[in-house]
Amino acid sequence: MIEAKLLKELIINAGYTVDASTMMQLIWQRDDPYSRNSLHGFIHKLRHYLWHDPSISILNQRGIGYMLAVKSR
């Protein structure tokens, strides 16, 4: 499942930005505009899955990638 692979990569690097190109290479073995649009869609799905826990968020580092942020409770 693509969402699981992306979430795993974000968890491993929690608190740090994961480059979008790295994520696209992990999933599709390429970095192109189509893959980038797909990546955004899958990140949107992950955010939807995690919305009920306000201590977890996926932040967009515009033009770079994504970061999993976890607030202490």
PyMOL Python script that loads the backbone (N, CA, C, O; Angstrom):
from pymol import cmd

cmd.read_pdbstr("""\
ATOM      1  N   MET A   1       0.848  -1.180   0.000  1.00  0.00           N
ATOM      2  CA  MET A   1       0.000   0.000   0.000  1.00  0.00           C
ATOM      3  C   MET A   1       0.892   1.241   0.000  1.00  0.00           C
ATOM      4  O   MET A   1       1.807   1.363   0.814  1.00  0.00           O
ATOM      5  N   ILE A   2       0.616   2.139  -0.908  1.00  0.00           N
ATOM      6  CA  ILE A   2       1.458   3.325  -1.077  1.00  0.00           C
ATOM      7  C   ILE A   2       1.433   4.209   0.166  1.00  0.00           C
ATOM      8  O   ILE A   2       2.475   4.699   0.602  1.00  0.00           O
ATOM      9  N   GLU A   3       0.252   4.414   0.733  1.00  0.00           N
ATOM     10  CA  GLU A   3       0.153   5.266   1.923  1.00  0.00           C
ATOM     11  C   GLU A   3       1.022   4.730   3.056  1.00  0.00           C
ATOM     12  O   GLU A   3       1.655   5.507   3.772  1.00  0.00           O
ATOM     13  N   ALA A   4       1.058   3.424   3.221  1.00  0.00           N
ATOM     14  CA  ALA A   4       1.859   2.817   4.283  1.00  0.00           C
ATOM     15  C   ALA A   4       3.347   3.068   4.059  1.00  0.00           C
ATOM     16  O   ALA A   4       4.075   3.361   5.008  1.00  0.00           O
ATOM     17  N   LYS A   5       3.801   2.956   2.819  1.00  0.00           N
ATOM     18  CA  LYS A   5       5.217   3.214   2.519  1.00  0.00           C
ATOM     19  C   LYS A   5       5.582   4.670   2.803  1.00  0.00           C
ATOM     20  O   LYS A   5       6.637   4.961   3.366  1.00  0.00           O
ATOM     21  N   LEU A   6       4.693   5.575   2.403  1.00  0.00           N
ATOM     22  CA  LEU A   6       4.956   6.997   2.647  1.00  0.00           C
ATOM     23  C   LEU A   6       4.950   7.304   4.139  1.00  0.00           C
ATOM     24  O   LEU A   6       5.819   8.023   4.632  1.00  0.00           O
ATOM     25  N   LEU A   7       3.971   6.759   4.858  1.00  0.00           N
ATOM     26  CA  LEU A   7       3.899   6.998   6.302  1.00  0.00           C
ATOM     27  C   LEU A   7       5.124   6.439   7.006  1.00  0.00           C
ATOM     28  O   LEU A   7       5.661   7.075   7.913  1.00  0.00           O
ATOM     29  N   LYS A   8       5.570   5.262   6.601  1.00  0.00           N
ATOM     30  CA  LYS A   8       6.771   4.671   7.198  1.00  0.00           C
ATOM     31  C   LYS A   8       7.970   5.594   7.011  1.00  0.00           C
ATOM     32  O   LYS A   8       8.733   5.820   7.950  1.00  0.00           O
ATOM     33  N   GLU A   9       8.137   6.126   5.807  1.00  0.00           N
ATOM     34  CA  GLU A   9       9.258   7.034   5.531  1.00  0.00           C
ATOM     35  C   GLU A   9       9.149   8.293   6.384  1.00  0.00           C
ATOM     36  O   GLU A   9      10.156   8.783   6.896  1.00  0.00           O
ATOM     37  N   LEU A  10       7.944   8.818   6.541  1.00  0.00           N
ATOM     38  CA  LEU A  10       7.749  10.006   7.365  1.00  0.00           C
ATOM     39  C   LEU A  10       8.016   9.714   8.843  1.00  0.00           C
ATOM     40  O   LEU A  10       8.598  10.542   9.544  1.00  0.00           O
ATOM     41  N   ILE A  11       7.595   8.549   9.314  1.00  0.00           N
ATOM     42  CA  ILE A  11       7.825   8.172  10.721  1.00  0.00           C
ATOM     43  C   ILE A  11       9.314   8.005  10.995  1.00  0.00           C
ATOM     44  O   ILE A  11       9.819   8.481  12.011  1.00  0.00           O
ATOM     45  N   ILE A  12      10.013   7.333  10.093  1.00  0.00           N
ATOM     46  CA  ILE A  12      11.462   7.134  10.262  1.00  0.00           C
ATOM     47  C   ILE A  12      12.172   8.479  10.378  1.00  0.00           C
ATOM     48  O   ILE A  12      13.152   8.613  11.110  1.00  0.00           O
ATOM     49  N   ASN A  13      11.669   9.471   9.649  1.00  0.00           N
ATOM     50  CA  ASN A  13      12.301  10.792   9.621  1.00  0.00           C
ATOM     51  C   ASN A  13      11.483  11.849  10.358  1.00  0.00           C
ATOM     52  O   ASN A  13      11.570  13.032  10.029  1.00  0.00           O
ATOM     53  N   ALA A  14      10.692  11.441  11.349  1.00  0.00           N
ATOM     54  CA  ALA A  14       9.822  12.376  12.077  1.00  0.00           C
ATOM     55  C   ALA A  14      10.620  13.581  12.573  1.00  0.00           C
ATOM     56  O   ALA A  14      11.703  13.443  13.140  1.00  0.00           O
ATOM     57  N   GLY A  15      10.057  14.755  12.344  1.00  0.00           N
ATOM     58  CA  GLY A  15      10.716  15.995  12.752  1.00  0.00           C
ATOM     59  C   GLY A  15      11.657  16.548  11.706  1.00  0.00           C
ATOM     60  O   GLY A  15      12.196  17.641  11.881  1.00  0.00           O
ATOM     61  N   TYR A  16      11.868  15.825  10.629  1.00  0.00           N
ATOM     62  CA  TYR A  16      12.749  16.260   9.546  1.00  0.00           C
ATOM     63  C   TYR A  16      11.985  16.220   8.229  1.00  0.00           C
ATOM     64  O   TYR A  16      11.093  15.392   8.044  1.00  0.00           O
ATOM     65  N   THR A  17      12.334  17.109   7.330  1.00  0.00           N
ATOM     66  CA  THR A  17      11.688  17.138   6.026  1.00  0.00           C
ATOM     67  C   THR A  17      12.217  16.012   5.157  1.00  0.00           C
ATOM     68  O   THR A  17      13.426  15.831   5.010  1.00  0.00           O
ATOM     69  N   VAL A  18      11.281  15.253   4.579  1.00  0.00           N
ATOM     70  CA  VAL A  18      11.631  14.211   3.618  1.00  0.00           C
ATOM     71  C   VAL A  18      11.417  14.811   2.239  1.00  0.00           C
ATOM     72  O   VAL A  18      10.314  15.248   1.909  1.00  0.00           O
ATOM     73  N   ASP A  19      12.456  14.830   1.446  1.00  0.00           N
ATOM     74  CA  ASP A  19      12.396  15.409   0.114  1.00  0.00           C
ATOM     75  C   ASP A  19      11.349  14.686  -0.738  1.00  0.00           C
ATOM     76  O   ASP A  19      11.284  13.457  -0.738  1.00  0.00           O
ATOM     77  N   ALA A  20      10.539  15.451  -1.457  1.00  0.00           N
ATOM     78  CA  ALA A  20       9.497  14.867  -2.309  1.00  0.00           C
ATOM     79  C   ALA A  20      10.106  13.939  -3.351  1.00  0.00           C
ATOM     80  O   ALA A  20       9.523  12.901  -3.666  1.00  0.00           O
ATOM     81  N   SER A  21      11.254  14.290  -3.886  1.00  0.00           N
ATOM     82  CA  SER A  21      11.922  13.434  -4.881  1.00  0.00           C
ATOM     83  C   SER A  21      12.278  12.084  -4.281  1.00  0.00           C
ATOM     84  O   SER A  21      12.144  11.056  -4.946  1.00  0.00           O
ATOM     85  N   THR A  22      12.725  12.073  -3.049  1.00  0.00           N
ATOM     86  CA  THR A  22      13.052  10.824  -2.365  1.00  0.00           C
ATOM     87  C   THR A  22      11.810   9.949  -2.235  1.00  0.00           C
ATOM     88  O   THR A  22      11.869   8.741  -2.465  1.00  0.00           O
ATOM     89  N   MET A  23      10.696  10.556  -1.869  1.00  0.00           N
ATOM     90  CA  MET A  23       9.458   9.799  -1.713  1.00  0.00           C
ATOM     91  C   MET A  23       8.985   9.229  -3.056  1.00  0.00           C
ATOM     92  O   MET A  23       8.535   8.086  -3.127  1.00  0.00           O
ATOM     93  N   MET A  24       9.091  10.027  -4.106  1.00  0.00           N
ATOM     94  CA  MET A  24       8.669   9.559  -5.428  1.00  0.00           C
ATOM     95  C   MET A  24       9.562   8.429  -5.934  1.00  0.00           C
ATOM     96  O   MET A  24       9.077   7.485  -6.557  1.00  0.00           O
ATOM     97  N   GLN A  25      10.842   8.522  -5.672  1.00  0.00           N
ATOM     98  CA  GLN A  25      11.766   7.448  -6.062  1.00  0.00           C
ATOM     99  C   GLN A  25      11.443   6.174  -5.291  1.00  0.00           C
ATOM    100  O   GLN A  25      11.519   5.079  -5.848  1.00  0.00           O
ATOM    101  N   LEU A  26      11.087   6.304  -4.025  1.00  0.00           N
ATOM    102  CA  LEU A  26      10.741   5.162  -3.188  1.00  0.00           C
ATOM    103  C   LEU A  26       9.517   4.422  -3.742  1.00  0.00           C
ATOM    104  O   LEU A  26       9.487   3.192  -3.759  1.00  0.00           O
ATOM    105  N   ILE A  27       8.521   5.169  -4.188  1.00  0.00           N
ATOM    106  CA  ILE A  27       7.259   4.575  -4.634  1.00  0.00           C
ATOM    107  C   ILE A  27       7.265   4.222  -6.115  1.00  0.00           C
ATOM    108  O   ILE A  27       6.927   3.099  -6.490  1.00  0.00           O
ATOM    109  N   TRP A  28       7.652   5.182  -6.963  1.00  0.00           N
ATOM    110  CA  TRP A  28       7.505   4.988  -8.409  1.00  0.00           C
ATOM    111  C   TRP A  28       8.825   4.889  -9.176  1.00  0.00           C
ATOM    112  O   TRP A  28       8.816   4.719 -10.395  1.00  0.00           O
ATOM    113  N   GLN A  29       9.950   4.993  -8.481  1.00  0.00           N
ATOM    114  CA  GLN A  29      11.275   4.948  -9.089  1.00  0.00           C
ATOM    115  C   GLN A  29      11.471   6.033 -10.162  1.00  0.00           C
ATOM    116  O   GLN A  29      12.232   5.853 -11.113  1.00  0.00           O
ATOM    117  N   ARG A  30      10.774   7.151  -9.987  1.00  0.00           N
ATOM    118  CA  ARG A  30      10.957   8.292 -10.889  1.00  0.00           C
ATOM    119  C   ARG A  30      10.465   9.570 -10.209  1.00  0.00           C
ATOM    120  O   ARG A  30       9.686   9.527  -9.257  1.00  0.00           O
ATOM    121  N   ASP A  31      10.931  10.689 -10.713  1.00  0.00           N
ATOM    122  CA  ASP A  31      10.527  12.011 -10.238  1.00  0.00           C
ATOM    123  C   ASP A  31      10.065  12.799 -11.458  1.00  0.00           C
ATOM    124  O   ASP A  31      10.882  13.320 -12.218  1.00  0.00           O
ATOM    125  N   ASP A  32       8.761  12.880 -11.636  1.00  0.00           N
ATOM    126  CA  ASP A  32       8.208  13.641 -12.754  1.00  0.00           C
ATOM    127  C   ASP A  32       6.921  14.320 -12.287  1.00  0.00           C
ATOM    128  O   ASP A  32       6.419  14.007 -11.207  1.00  0.00           O
ATOM    129  N   PRO A  33       6.381  15.242 -13.082  1.00  0.00           N
ATOM    130  CA  PRO A  33       5.177  15.972 -12.652  1.00  0.00           C
ATOM    131  C   PRO A  33       3.991  15.059 -12.324  1.00  0.00           C
ATOM    132  O   PRO A  33       3.251  15.340 -11.381  1.00  0.00           O
ATOM    133  N   TYR A  34       3.795  13.983 -13.074  1.00  0.00           N
ATOM    134  CA  TYR A  34       2.692  13.071 -12.794  1.00  0.00           C
ATOM    135  C   TYR A  34       2.871  12.430 -11.411  1.00  0.00           C
ATOM    136  O   TYR A  34       1.920  12.335 -10.635  1.00  0.00           O
ATOM    137  N   SER A  35       4.090  11.997 -11.118  1.00  0.00           N
ATOM    138  CA  SER A  35       4.369  11.390  -9.820  1.00  0.00           C
ATOM    139  C   SER A  35       4.181  12.396  -8.693  1.00  0.00           C
ATOM    140  O   SER A  35       3.689  12.049  -7.619  1.00  0.00           O
ATOM    141  N   ARG A  36       4.567  13.628  -8.937  1.00  0.00           N
ATOM    142  CA  ARG A  36       4.429  14.678  -7.915  1.00  0.00           C
ATOM    143  C   ARG A  36       2.952  14.901  -7.591  1.00  0.00           C
ATOM    144  O   ARG A  36       2.588  15.026  -6.422  1.00  0.00           O
ATOM    145  N   ASN A  37       2.097  14.951  -8.618  1.00  0.00           N
ATOM    146  CA  ASN A  37       0.658  15.115  -8.378  1.00  0.00           C
ATOM    147  C   ASN A  37       0.102  13.920  -7.612  1.00  0.00           C
ATOM    148  O   ASN A  37      -0.724  14.087  -6.715  1.00  0.00           O
ATOM    149  N   SER A  38       0.546  12.728  -7.959  1.00  0.00           N
ATOM    150  CA  SER A  38       0.101  11.530  -7.243  1.00  0.00           C
ATOM    151  C   SER A  38       0.553  11.569  -5.793  1.00  0.00           C
ATOM    152  O   SER A  38      -0.203  11.208  -4.891  1.00  0.00           O
ATOM    153  N   LEU A  39       1.783  12.006  -5.568  1.00  0.00           N
ATOM    154  CA  LEU A  39       2.307  12.112  -4.204  1.00  0.00           C
ATOM    155  C   LEU A  39       1.431  13.040  -3.372  1.00  0.00           C
ATOM    156  O   LEU A  39       1.084  12.717  -2.236  1.00  0.00           O
ATOM    157  N   HIS A  40       1.075  14.190  -3.932  1.00  0.00           N
ATOM    158  CA  HIS A  40       0.215  15.134  -3.210  1.00  0.00           C
ATOM    159  C   HIS A  40      -1.114  14.473  -2.842  1.00  0.00           C
ATOM    160  O   HIS A  40      -1.626  14.671  -1.740  1.00  0.00           O
ATOM    161  N   GLY A  41      -1.665  13.694  -3.760  1.00  0.00           N
ATOM    162  CA  GLY A  41      -2.921  12.998  -3.498  1.00  0.00           C
ATOM    163  C   GLY A  41      -2.801  11.999  -2.366  1.00  0.00           C
ATOM    164  O   GLY A  41      -3.691  11.908  -1.520  1.00  0.00           O
ATOM    165  N   PHE A  42      -1.704  11.244  -2.339  1.00  0.00           N
ATOM    166  CA  PHE A  42      -1.512  10.256  -1.277  1.00  0.00           C
ATOM    167  C   PHE A  42      -1.241  10.923   0.067  1.00  0.00           C
ATOM    168  O   PHE A  42      -1.663  10.410   1.104  1.00  0.00           O
ATOM    169  N   ILE A  43      -0.549  12.048   0.066  1.00  0.00           N
ATOM    170  CA  ILE A  43      -0.333  12.797   1.312  1.00  0.00           C
ATOM    171  C   ILE A  43      -1.682  13.308   1.832  1.00  0.00           C
ATOM    172  O   ILE A  43      -1.939  13.286   3.035  1.00  0.00           O
ATOM    173  N   HIS A  44      -2.528  13.761   0.927  1.00  0.00           N
ATOM    174  CA  HIS A  44      -3.875  14.207   1.308  1.00  0.00           C
ATOM    175  C   HIS A  44      -4.639  13.061   1.988  1.00  0.00           C
ATOM    176  O   HIS A  44      -5.298  13.277   3.005  1.00  0.00           O
ATOM    177  N   LYS A  45      -4.553  11.854   1.433  1.00  0.00           N
ATOM    178  CA  LYS A  45      -5.207  10.689   2.041  1.00  0.00           C
ATOM    179  C   LYS A  45      -4.655  10.414   3.436  1.00  0.00           C
ATOM    180  O   LYS A  45      -5.414  10.136   4.365  1.00  0.00           O
ATOM    181  N   LEU A  46      -3.328  10.491   3.583  1.00  0.00           N
ATOM    182  CA  LEU A  46      -2.722  10.264   4.899  1.00  0.00           C
ATOM    183  C   LEU A  46      -3.226  11.281   5.912  1.00  0.00           C
ATOM    184  O   LEU A  46      -3.546  10.931   7.048  1.00  0.00           O
ATOM    185  N   ARG A  47      -3.293  12.538   5.497  1.00  0.00           N
ATOM    186  CA  ARG A  47      -3.795  13.569   6.406  1.00  0.00           C
ATOM    187  C   ARG A  47      -5.227  13.257   6.826  1.00  0.00           C
ATOM    188  O   ARG A  47      -5.597  13.453   7.983  1.00  0.00           O
ATOM    189  N   HIS A  48      -6.019  12.776   5.892  1.00  0.00           N
ATOM    190  CA  HIS A  48      -7.402  12.414   6.208  1.00  0.00           C
ATOM    191  C   HIS A  48      -7.447  11.271   7.217  1.00  0.00           C
ATOM    192  O   HIS A  48      -8.255  11.300   8.145  1.00  0.00           O
ATOM    193  N   TYR A  49      -6.592  10.265   7.047  1.00  0.00           N
ATOM    194  CA  TYR A  49      -6.550   9.138   7.981  1.00  0.00           C
ATOM    195  C   TYR A  49      -6.144   9.588   9.389  1.00  0.00           C
ATOM    196  O   TYR A  49      -6.601   9.021  10.381  1.00  0.00           O
ATOM    197  N   LEU A  50      -5.296  10.597   9.468  1.00  0.00           N
ATOM    198  CA  LEU A  50      -4.731  11.020  10.752  1.00  0.00           C
ATOM    199  C   LEU A  50      -5.449  12.216  11.379  1.00  0.00           C
ATOM    200  O   LEU A  50      -5.046  12.663  12.453  1.00  0.00           O
ATOM    201  N   TRP A  51      -6.481  12.739  10.757  1.00  0.00           N
ATOM    202  CA  TRP A  51      -7.107  13.984  11.193  1.00  0.00           C
ATOM    203  C   TRP A  51      -7.637  13.918  12.619  1.00  0.00           C
ATOM    204  O   TRP A  51      -7.686  14.943  13.300  1.00  0.00           O
ATOM    205  N   HIS A  52      -8.032  12.749  13.083  1.00  0.00           N
ATOM    206  CA  HIS A  52      -8.653  12.636  14.406  1.00  0.00           C
ATOM    207  C   HIS A  52      -7.668  12.802  15.563  1.00  0.00           C
ATOM    208  O   HIS A  52      -8.085  12.976  16.708  1.00  0.00           O
ATOM    209  N   ASP A  53      -6.375  12.751  15.275  1.00  0.00           N
ATOM    210  CA  ASP A  53      -5.372  12.924  16.326  1.00  0.00           C
ATOM    211  C   ASP A  53      -4.657  14.263  16.114  1.00  0.00           C
ATOM    212  O   ASP A  53      -3.758  14.356  15.278  1.00  0.00           O
ATOM    213  N   PRO A  54      -5.049  15.304  16.868  1.00  0.00           N
ATOM    214  CA  PRO A  54      -4.466  16.634  16.659  1.00  0.00           C
ATOM    215  C   PRO A  54      -2.982  16.734  17.018  1.00  0.00           C
ATOM    216  O   PRO A  54      -2.347  17.750  16.733  1.00  0.00           O
ATOM    217  N   SER A  55      -2.427  15.698  17.635  1.00  0.00           N
ATOM    218  CA  SER A  55      -0.999  15.758  17.986  1.00  0.00           C
ATOM    219  C   SER A  55      -0.108  15.327  16.821  1.00  0.00           C
ATOM    220  O   SER A  55       1.114  15.449  16.897  1.00  0.00           O
ATOM    221  N   ILE A  56      -0.718  14.821  15.739  1.00  0.00           N
ATOM    222  CA  ILE A  56       0.046  14.369  14.573  1.00  0.00           C
ATOM    223  C   ILE A  56      -0.350  15.196  13.366  1.00  0.00           C
ATOM    224  O   ILE A  56      -1.536  15.363  13.082  1.00  0.00           O
ATOM    225  N   SER A  57       0.640  15.714  12.657  1.00  0.00           N
ATOM    226  CA  SER A  57       0.333  16.442  11.424  1.00  0.00           C
ATOM    227  C   SER A  57       1.441  16.217  10.399  1.00  0.00           C
ATOM    228  O   SER A  57       2.594  15.960  10.745  1.00  0.00           O
ATOM    229  N   ILE A  58       1.062  16.318   9.145  1.00  0.00           N
ATOM    230  CA  ILE A  58       2.023  16.233   8.048  1.00  0.00           C
ATOM    231  C   ILE A  58       2.114  17.632   7.460  1.00  0.00           C
ATOM    232  O   ILE A  58       1.152  18.158   6.900  1.00  0.00           O
ATOM    233  N   LEU A  59       3.290  18.216   7.601  1.00  0.00           N
ATOM    234  CA  LEU A  59       3.513  19.584   7.150  1.00  0.00           C
ATOM    235  C   LEU A  59       4.139  19.594   5.761  1.00  0.00           C
ATOM    236  O   LEU A  59       5.005  18.779   5.441  1.00  0.00           O
ATOM    237  N   ASN A  60       3.681  20.529   4.953  1.00  0.00           N
ATOM    238  CA  ASN A  60       4.234  20.701   3.614  1.00  0.00           C
ATOM    239  C   ASN A  60       5.364  21.722   3.689  1.00  0.00           C
ATOM    240  O   ASN A  60       5.149  22.867   4.087  1.00  0.00           O
ATOM    241  N   GLN A  61       6.542  21.313   3.315  1.00  0.00           N
ATOM    242  CA  GLN A  61       7.666  22.234   3.205  1.00  0.00           C
ATOM    243  C   GLN A  61       7.721  22.631   1.728  1.00  0.00           C
ATOM    244  O   GLN A  61       8.414  22.002   0.928  1.00  0.00           O
ATOM    245  N   ARG A  62       6.990  23.664   1.387  1.00  0.00           N
ATOM    246  CA  ARG A  62       6.723  24.049   0.003  1.00  0.00           C
ATOM    247  C   ARG A  62       7.964  24.001  -0.884  1.00  0.00           C
ATOM    248  O   ARG A  62       8.986  24.624  -0.595  1.00  0.00           O
ATOM    249  N   GLY A  63       7.842  23.245  -1.966  1.00  0.00           N
ATOM    250  CA  GLY A  63       8.919  23.127  -2.933  1.00  0.00           C
ATOM    251  C   GLY A  63      10.021  22.163  -2.518  1.00  0.00           C
ATOM    252  O   GLY A  63      10.973  21.949  -3.269  1.00  0.00           O
ATOM    253  N   ILE A  64       9.900  21.576  -1.324  1.00  0.00           N
ATOM    254  CA  ILE A  64      10.941  20.667  -0.836  1.00  0.00           C
ATOM    255  C   ILE A  64      10.378  19.277  -0.584  1.00  0.00           C
ATOM    256  O   ILE A  64      10.803  18.310  -1.217  1.00  0.00           O
ATOM    257  N   GLY A  65       9.415  19.168   0.346  1.00  0.00           N
ATOM    258  CA  GLY A  65       8.883  17.859   0.694  1.00  0.00           C
ATOM    259  C   GLY A  65       7.904  17.951   1.845  1.00  0.00           C
ATOM    260  O   GLY A  65       7.180  18.937   1.983  1.00  0.00           O
ATOM    261  N   TYR A  66       7.888  16.916   2.670  1.00  0.00           N
ATOM    262  CA  TYR A  66       6.920  16.812   3.759  1.00  0.00           C
ATOM    263  C   TYR A  66       7.618  16.404   5.052  1.00  0.00           C
ATOM    264  O   TYR A  66       8.647  15.727   5.043  1.00  0.00           O
ATOM    265  N   MET A  67       7.015  16.845   6.181  1.00  0.00           N
ATOM    266  CA  MET A  67       7.557  16.506   7.483  1.00  0.00           C
ATOM    267  C   MET A  67       6.426  16.045   8.383  1.00  0.00           C
ATOM    268  O   MET A  67       5.364  16.666   8.427  1.00  0.00           O
ATOM    269  N   LEU A  68       6.658  14.950   9.103  1.00  0.00           N
ATOM    270  CA  LEU A  68       5.725  14.462  10.103  1.00  0.00           C
ATOM    271  C   LEU A  68       6.058  15.163  11.413  1.00  0.00           C
ATOM    272  O   LEU A  68       7.169  15.049  11.931  1.00  0.00           O
ATOM    273  N   ALA A  69       5.076  15.892  11.939  1.00  0.00           N
ATOM    274  CA  ALA A  69       5.263  16.609  13.204  1.00  0.00           C
ATOM    275  C   ALA A  69       4.392  15.947  14.261  1.00  0.00           C
ATOM    276  O   ALA A  69       3.202  15.722  14.046  1.00  0.00           O
ATOM    277  N   VAL A  70       4.989  15.640  15.395  1.00  0.00           N
ATOM    278  CA  VAL A  70       4.271  15.016  16.507  1.00  0.00           C
ATOM    279  C   VAL A  70       4.434  15.911  17.723  1.00  0.00           C
ATOM    280  O   VAL A  70       5.546  16.152  18.192  1.00  0.00           O
ATOM    281  N   LYS A  71       3.301  16.404  18.227  1.00  0.00           N
ATOM    282  CA  LYS A  71       3.326  17.250  19.419  1.00  0.00           C
ATOM    283  C   LYS A  71       3.256  16.365  20.645  1.00  0.00           C
ATOM    284  O   LYS A  71       2.525  15.374  20.669  1.00  0.00           O
ATOM    285  N   SER A  72       4.017  16.726  21.661  1.00  0.00           N
ATOM    286  CA  SER A  72       3.948  15.946  22.908  1.00  0.00           C
ATOM    287  C   SER A  72       2.632  16.235  23.596  1.00  0.00           C
ATOM    288  O   SER A  72       2.100  17.343  23.523  1.00  0.00           O
ATOM    289  N   ARG A  73       2.118  15.219  24.262  1.00  0.00           N
ATOM    290  CA  ARG A  73       0.811  15.344  24.927  1.00  0.00           C
ATOM    291  C   ARG A  73       0.966  15.752  26.351  1.00  0.00           C
ATOM    292  O   ARG A  73      -0.028  15.905  27.062  1.00  0.00           O
TER     293      ARG A  73
END
""", "prot")
cmd.dss("prot")
cmd.show_as("cartoon", "prot")
cmd.util.cbc("prot")
cmd.orient("prot")
